[in-house]
């Protein structure tokens, strides 16, 4: 029987998420039970890709505070968001549910009102739960039940000093969970100097190498530095006022950067994000893991850290066993969905990722892919939004390599398959390779195992 598009989208994401978990070790449980629940500091960047830090080898960014946090805790190399756009990604974090299950599938949407949100779970454990800056998605913050929130509007940079002031003035004896959301490095970026050294910009191979693209990369790097500075200010204030012995610090980003093939895409540059967590005495300093985790796992992890029992009906599961070093593996596969961003960006896609392979289904391959990047709605504004796409199109008239990149951006096949071990930038689509036919079939089956018909 034919099923509607909305039916299969929903049914796709009520499937089991392929999670491997283990209980927290008795030593950790005894150690944390002897003291009060830890304070929880969660710092969220906005539009920041995993590889764009000094620790991951980026040569054109400066992130000393990320490095400081990484030395104090565990860094994840395979952390992924549930959606590569702001509102669905943050709703997944704050509900522990995939977008089709929480209702926030389109950007600027909000999860269903009747769902239990992260603050309620922690408040039941005695926590005060507050938010400063971009934590949900602008005016949606009131829907989540925070005890206090402020400055959740577009590029409202008062959120960082407000968070610091709040920490310094706080008198409550309750354990605190404080979310702090930076607006960086979301566009508009700081305008680069006219004489900026464009040779310093490090462009990934997916990008067209034009002077304006390099200028945009330099501006993005400056925005990354602003984010890192804010992280440093918040960490310092938290350590001074909450102490460091019983403080969990977590840093991540809602999805990748606003460059072609990043944000609004299921390529790794759009969905793979930094995740660094420290907890003195529990998480080994300077540790690393390649365990695959999703943003839906953050809610149950925080509940677990706070002494609660994570809700087994959620899509997410506590990754505390990974953080304590008891478990080396976690998820066998990662699901990501992108649906639309209003009229500006309407190109639905779904993906499944294993440790070494990625399958992407583009649900409207007959349509031309467009986003804010190429439509340039803000090109006339004085703030710097990039404005490099026109140089791609111009260069494509004479440069075959750039012409291929423009075509790849605009026109997507129905199925894409990437060998991530040998093609980490996802440039060589193997979906039509006869040798990969069985792999494509198997990965497609994981996306459609809840249905009796093929897409």
N, C-alpha and C positions, 0 to 999 in steps of 0.2 A: 504494500500500500504506500502511496506517495506521502511523504511527510513534508511539512512546511519547513522553511529555513529556520524559523525561530524554534521549532521543535528539535531539530537536530543540534542546534547550537546549545540548547539546554541539556539535551540528553548526553551530548559529548562530554560535558563537564560534571556530570554526576557519577562518572566512572571512577573506579578506584585509582588513586594517584601513584600507585607503585612505590610505597614508602617502606623503608626498612628502618625500624627503630629498636631501641633497647632501653631498659630501665637505667636510671642514674645509679651510679655505684653507691654502695652503702657508705663508703668513706666520705664521699661528697655529701650525701644526705645527712650524715651525722655532723659533719663540719658546719653545714649551713643551718641545721636545726638548733645549734648551740647559740646562735646569735639572732638578732632581729632580721626580718626580711631585708634584702638589699634595696637600696635606692636604685632607681632605673633611669638612666639618661639615654634618650634615643635622639640622635642628631640625623636629620634627613637633608641631603643635598637635592637639588632640582635640576634634572637634565644633565646627569654626569655619568659618563661611561667608565667602565671598569678599568680599562688600560691607561686612562689619563691621569696617572699619578707617578711620582718618582719611584715608588716601591715597585711598580709594574714596568719600569723601564722607560717611561716617557721622558724625553730629553728637553721638551719645551714647556714644561710646567714645573711649579715649585709648590710642594705640598709637605712642609716639615711637620705639621701637626698630625696629618694622616700617618706619617712615619712614626711619630711619637706614640700614637695610639696603637699602631701595628706592633711596635716593640713591647707594648704592655699587654697585648692580648693575642687573639687568634685572627688570622686573615683567611677569608674564603676566596678561592680562585674560581668557584663555580656557583655563585649566588645569582638567582634570576628573579625578575619580577613576573607578575601574573599578566600584566598588560603594559605595552610600551607607550602609554599615554597617562597623563597625570591623575585624573580622578579615578579611573578604574584601578590603577595600580595602588593608590593609597586606600581605596575602599577595600581591596583585597587584604592589605596589611591590617586594617582596623576591624575587619570582620573574620579573618581566617578562612574566607570562602572565595572561590574563583568567581570571576565577574558574572558568569551566567547564573550562578547560584545566589549571589548577593544583589543582583539587579543593576549594578553600575557597569554597564558594558560600553556605553558611549561616553566619550569625554565630556566632562561637566555634569554627568549624571551622578546620582547619589544612591547608596544602597537602600534596600527596603526598610521602612521605618520600624517594622516589628522585629527586626533582627537584633540580637544582642551584640553590642559593640565592645571593643577592647576595654574602654574605661570601666564598664560595668563589671567585667571579670575581675579587674584589679581592685575596684572599690569594694567588692565583696570580701577581698582579702585584707581590707583595712588600709588600702593605699589612697593617697591623694593623687589625682591624675590631672595634669595640666598640660597646656599646649601653647606654644608661642611661635609665630611665623606661619609658614606654609606647611601645615601638617596634614590636613585633609585636602580640600581644594577650595580655597577662598571661603565663601560664605557657607559652605557645608559644615564647618566645624561645629556649629551649634547642634547639629543633628546627632553628634556622636556621644554626648553626655559627659564631656570633660567638666571637672570641678571649676576650672577657670581656663579661659583661652583669650588670646589677644593677637592683633596684627596679622590676621589671616586674609590679607588682600594682596593683589598683584604687586610684586616688587615693593612691599612695605618692609623696608629694612630696619624699622624700629623694633621688630620682633626680637632681634638678637640682644640689644641693650635692655629691653624689657625683661627678657629671660634672666639676664645677669642680675638685674635689679631685684627681680623676684627672689632669686636664690639668696642674695645677700640679706634681704629683709625677712626671710621666712623664719617663723617661730614654731610652727607645728612640729609635734613629735611623731606624727604619722610617717610611715615610709612614703617616699615620694617617687612617682613616675612622671618625669618631665620630658615631653616631646619638644624639640626645637627644630623648626624647619627653615633652612636657608632658602633664599630666592635665587641663589647662584648655583651653577652657571647658566640658568635660564636666560634666554634673550629678553630684553636688549642687553648686549654686552658693553663694557667700557670701550669707547671709540679708540682704536689704536692711533698712535702718533703718526703724522704724515711721513716721518723719516724712519719708521719702524724697520728693523732689519728682517726682511721677509725670508731670508735664508735660514732663520732660526725656527721657522714653523715646520713641524714634523707632520706631514700629511700621510694618512694611511693610503694603501694602494687603491682603495675604492674611490678616492676623491680625484677630481680633475685638478691638475696642478696649474692654476692660474694665479696671478698676483693677488686678485681679490679674495680667492679662497685662502691663500696664505695669510692675508690680512685678517680674515675672519677667524682663522685658527689662533692667531696671536691674541685677538680680542677674547676668544674663548678661554685661552690660557690665563689671561688676566682675571677673568671671572672665576676660574677655578681657584686662583690664589685668594680672591676675596672670600670664597667659600671656606677655604682652609683656614684663613685668618679667623673667621667666625667660629669655626670648630674649636680653635685654640682658646678663644675668649670664653666660650661656654664650658669647655673642659676645666679650665683654670678656676672659674667661678664655682663649679660643682665640687671640685676637689677641696677648695678653701672653705666652703660652707657645709657640705655634706660629709666631708672626709673622703679618703680614698680607700680605706680598708674594706668597706662594705658597699661599694658602688659599682654597679654594672654600667659600662659605657658601650653603646652600640652606635655605629655609623653606617649608613647606607645611602642609596640614591633611588629615586622613584623610577628611573629608566635612563636610557642613554641620551647622548647629546643631540641637539637639533642640527644635524648635518645629514646630507643624503645618505640613506641606508641605515640611519640611526633611529632616533625617535620615530614612532609610528610604524615601525618595522619589526619583524620577528628575527632579523639577523642578530647575531650576538652583540654587535655594537649598540643595538637598541634595547636588548633585554638582559644582558649580563652586567651586573652592577657590583660596586665594591660592597663588602660586608666585613666589618672588623668589630670584634667584641672583646672587651676586657672585663675581668672580674678577679681581683687579687685573691690568691689562695685557692681558686677554683679552676681558672683557665690559665694554662701555661703561657708565660710571656714569650713573645716572639715566635709563636707557633703558627703553622700553616695547615690547611686542609684542602683537598680537592673534592670533598664530599659535595654532591649536588643538593642545593637547598633552594626553596622558593620563598617569596615574600609572605605567602600564606602561612609559613611556618613561624613567623615572628610572634604572632599573638600567642599561640600555645607555649612558645618558648618563654615568653615573659611571665605568663601565668605559672609555669613550672618553676621558674626562678623565684617567684614570689611565694611559693609554697602551696600553690593550688594544684588541682588535678585538671589537666587540659580536657576540653570537651571532645569526646571521641567522634562526634558527628561532623566536626569541622573538616575541611579539606587539608588544613595544615596540621602538622604534628611537631611536638617539641624536638628541637635539635640539640637540647642540652647534652645528650650522650656524646655528640660530636665535640661540643665545646669542652667537655671534661676529658676528652681523649679516650673515652671508653669505646666509641664507635668510629670506624674509619669511613664507612659508607653510610648513605642515608637514602636518597632517592635513586631509583633506577632510570627515571625519565622526568622531564620537565615539560609541562604544557604552558603555552602562552597564547593569548588571544588579543587581536586588535579588531575593533569593529568600525568606529568612525569618530570623527571629531567635528560634529555639526556639518555645515555645508562646505567647510574648508577642506575636509579630509575624510573622504568616505570610500574606504577600500578595505573591506574585511579580509582578514587572513587568520590562519590558525597554524600552530606549529607544535611539534613534539621533538624533544632533544634528548639524546642519550649522552653518555660521556664522550663519544667520538663521532656521532652522526646527528644530523638535523634534517627533518622533513618539514617543509612549509607548504601549506595549501592556500593558494590565492583564490578566493571564492568568487571574484568577478574579474577573471583574466581578460575578458573582452573590453573592460574599461581602461582608460588611461589613468595611471597613478599620478596623483597630485597631492601636494601638502602646502603648508604655509611657506615652505622654502622657495618653491618655484612660482607660486602665485603672488608672493611678495605683497601682502596687504599693507605692510607698514613701511614700504620703501620710501614713501614720501615724508615719513616722520623724522625729526631730528635725531632721535636716539638710534644707536647702531644695531641693526638687525641682521647684518651679514651682507645681503645684497650682492652675492656672488653668482647667483644662478644665471643671470644674463651673460656673464663671461663664459660660462660653460657652453651655452647655446651658440655664442659667437665662435668660440674656439672649435666647436664641433663641425663647423662648416669646412675646416681645413685639416683638422687633426683626427685621424681615424680612431685613435685610442679614446679620446674624449667623446667622440661621437658614439662609441660603443657604450660608454658610461652613461651618457644621456639617454640612450635607447634602453639600457638596462633599468634605469630609474623609472622611465615612463611606462614601459611595457613589460609586464610580468607573465611568465607561464603559469599554468594552473598548478603545476607541481614543481617544487625545487628540492633537491637533495644535495647535501654537502658533507664531505669527508673532513670533519673538523680537525682531525689529527694532522692531516697533510695540507689542508686548505683552511686555516683558521680565519681568514678574512672573507670566506664564503664567496669566492669569485667564480668557481667552476661548478656549474650545475650538472649533476650526474643523474638526474631523474630519468633521462632517456637512454642511459647506458645499459645495454642488455645484461651486462654482468651485475647490475644493481637492481634488476627487476624484482627479485625476491625480497630484497631489503626494502624497496619502496612499498611492496605489497604488505610486508609485516608492519612497517611503521604507519602506513595508512590504516591498517586494521586496529592499531592501538587508538587511533582517533575515532574510529567508527564502531568499536566493539559493542556499543550500546544500541546499534541499529542493525536491521536485517537487510539493508540495501546499501549499495554503493552511492557515493555522492555523484 
